[in-house]
Amino acid sequence: MKQSIFNYENYLMFSILSLPILLITGPFLPDFILSLCIISFIFFVILKKQYFLFNDKFFFIFLVFFANCILISLLSDYKEKSIITSLGYLRFGILIIVIKFLINKNKNFLNLIYKLLITIFFALFFDSIIQKIFGFNVLGFKPPYERITSFFNGDIKLGGYISRFLPLLIALCYINKAKKITILILLLISTIITILSGERTSFLMVIMFLTGFVIISDIDKKIKTLIMIFPIIIFFILISFSDVLKVRVLNTTLNQLNFLDKEPFFRTVKRSNGAMQVEHRDTTIVPRVYYMYFQTSFKIFKDNFLIGSGPRTYKFKSKEKKYFTKSDHSGYVKWREIHNKKRSEETKKNNKLLEGKNNNELKLMELGQGKYYISPKYDIWGDYPGFTNISGANSHPHNTYLQLLSETGVIGMLIIFLIFLYCSFQIFSKRDIYFKCIMLGIAINLFPIMFSGNFFNNWLSIIYFFPIGFLLKRVN
């Protein structure tokens, strides 16, 4: 009997250890392994009658939010779709119990997860450098949109993965008594990776963690000063060697901030590597597409004030006639008017060259200055996708609390916001640095003024809940 329990614990540990690796492959494999792991754990608890494992105050808080989601789904206009999300959400709560169980059963688990994460971080770092220099990584993956993605291939998640696992890894450094130089190197490579990824939110999250870490850590003041300075130095060094990064991380961010008091504009710019990039500025303080999401989610919230429209229903509600919002990028409108006029003039001029040609055979001609013009019958040179007729219809509104307000109402939003406040206050408690680092990571994930992914997304939920299991061992 002991042998079978031992084997099961090994299976459970292997499953949990595999999650950080499988998350790099996409959402399917980690969610599949997690589901099998949770189902087996529930049977294990029932067979061994170890129900006390669920006796945890943090798990009870999760159950309150979970029960609220179930109730909302049952009352939703999209009941069938929403209830699947709500019922499946239970596995993330049980995940933290499984991790707590493994920590208490296996003394090597904390050391194993530490070694695993540190290996992943270094592998992603060196692979990102290779991809930046050569244009492809060790597996031959070419980055989409000239963004560095490393082993994530077509998914732009590299920065998000690093920024969300960093607090847990630094916490594990302390519990495993890693040298301070190791911690500094991890902070350094994490900063470099998130900058290279071009994911501005992820870079901001790393900066927030560095700031919090400086406050809570026991590192020498000179090193703390260095920690706060080196991200700025690295940032300007990297963007000075990359037009793509400069436009993506610096220029675009500045253009999208309303306090610069510039006129709206839209333009395409050719970079040194020959790639075309779009630079634009609008009248909204955030990118217009996000402004439309926020506007739409608030409309949904007003009609579903207390309990919301149901988890993961924004993508359906935002398309309804009552909530659908749509507008043009004001800078693009001017650009379109100018270029439509030029296009009309060029079309009249070049149509003379096309007279007598068979339009069914000749659809495209290269004329002057390397530009391509098409006969009016095949005219596709016009609207730039994504900047005209922008709407608030999307899978989620790109902000955790606006999504929670629209989908779970005030009740669901308050539960998560209170968790954020609790974690924020615990950062300044008398707990050890291990505890504070994890709390800091949770607080950053739930920071209100932040662009975010879908709160109920399976891939993101695994990363959100994964560190909490390590926290529970220290609390109890």
Residue, then its C-alpha position, 0 to 999 in steps of 0.5 A: m500500500k505504501q508503495s502505491i501511495f509513493n508511486y501516486e505522489n511521484y505521478l502527481m509531482f511529475s504532473i505539476l513539474s511538467l506544467p511550467i514546461l508545457l505552458i510554453t507549448g500552448p494552452f492544450l497540453p498543460d490544461f489536459i495534464l492539469s485536468l487529469c491531475i485534478i481528477s486523480f487527486i479528487f479520487f485519491v482524497i475520496l479513497k483515502k478519506q483525506y478531506f482535511l486537505f481541503n481545510d484551508k482558508f484560502f481555498f474557502i475564499f476561492l470557493v466563494f468566488f467559484a460559487n458566485c460564478i456558478l450562480i451567475s452562469l445559471l442566470s446568464d443569457y448564455k447559460e450553456k457556454s458560461i456554465i462550462t467555464s465556471l464548472g471548469y474553474l474549480r480545477f484551478g482552486i484544487l491546483i493550489i491544494v495539490i501543490k501544498f500537498l506535494i510540498n508537505k509530502n516531498k522535501n525535494f519538491l521545492n528544490l526541484i521546482y526551483k531548478l526547473l524554473i531556473t533552467i527554463f529562464f536561462a534557456l528562454f534567455f539564450d534562445s531569445i538572444i539567438q532569435k534576436i541575432f539570427g532571426f530564428n531560434v534553435l528550433g528554427f522558429k521565426p518570430p511573428y511581427e518581428r517580436i521575440t517569442s523564443f520557444f513560444n513560436g507564434d504565441i506572443k507570451l514570452g514576456g508574460y510567462i517570464s514576468r508572472f513566474l519571476p516572483l515565484l522563482i525569486a521566492l524559491c531562490y530564498i527558500n533554497k538559499a541561492k547566492k545573491i549573484t544568482i538572484l541579480i542575474l535572474l532579475l537581469i535576464s528577466t528584464i532583458i527578455t521582457i524588453l526583447s519580447g516587446e510586451r510592454t505590460s510584461f516589462l512594466m510588471v517586471i519593473m513593478f516587481l523590481t521596485g517591490f523587491v528593492i523595498i522588501s529585500d535585505i540586499d545592500k543599498k548599493i545593490k538596490t540602487l543598481i537594481m533600479i538603474f540597470p533596467i533603464i540602462i538596458f532599455f536604452i541600450l537595446i532600443s538604440f540597436s533596434d528600430v523595431l523595439k524603439v517604435r514598439v516600446l518607446n515611440t508607440t507608448l509615447n504616441q498613445l499618451n494624451f499628455l503629449d498634446k500632439e495632433p492625431f496621425f497615422r503613418t507607415v514607416k520603413r525600418s532599416n531591415g526593410a520591414m514596414q511598421v505603423e506609427h499612429r496617435d489618436t485622441t484617446i488616452v489609451p489605444r482606441v481599440y482598448y478605449m472601445y473595449f472599456q466603453t463596451s464593458f461598462k455598458i454591459f456592467k450597467d445593465n448587469f450591476l450586481i452579478g454580471s452577464g456571466p463568466r466569459t460572456y463578454k465576447f457574446k455580449s459585446k456583439e449584441k446590438k445594444y452594446f456594440t460600439k464602433s468608431d474610426h481611428s481619427g488619425y487614420v481617417k486623415w491618412r485615408e483621405i489623403h491616400n484615397k485622393k492620391r490613389s484616385e489620381e494614380t488610378k486615372k493615370n495608370n488606367k490608361l496603361l491598362e486599356g486594352k488589357n484583359n483584366n481577368e489575366l492582368k490583375l497586377m502591374e508594377l509601376g514606378q518607384g516599386k509601388y504596386y497599383i491595381s485596376p479599379k476592378y481589383d482595387i484592394w489598396g485602401d483600409y488598413p486592417g485594425f485601424t478603421n471601423i474599430s469596435g468594442a467586440n472582442s473575447h475580453p476587454h483587456n482589463t481584469y476589473l472591467q471584465l469582472l464588472s461586466e461578467t461577474g458584477v460588483i460581487g465578483m469584482l469585489i472578491i478579487f479586489l479584496i484579494f489584491l488589497y490583502c496581498s498588497f498589505q501583506i507585502f509590508s508585513k513582518r513575514d519572510i521574503y519568500f512569502k512577500c515575493i509571492m504576495l507581490g507577484i499576486a498583487i502585480n497580476l491583479f493590479p487594477i490599472m493594467f492591460s491584461g489577458n482574459f481572466f478566465n483563460n485557461w493558460l493564464s489561470i494556471i500561471y495565476f494559481f500556480p504560485i499560490g500553492f507555494l504560498l499556502k505552505r508558508v501560511n499554515 
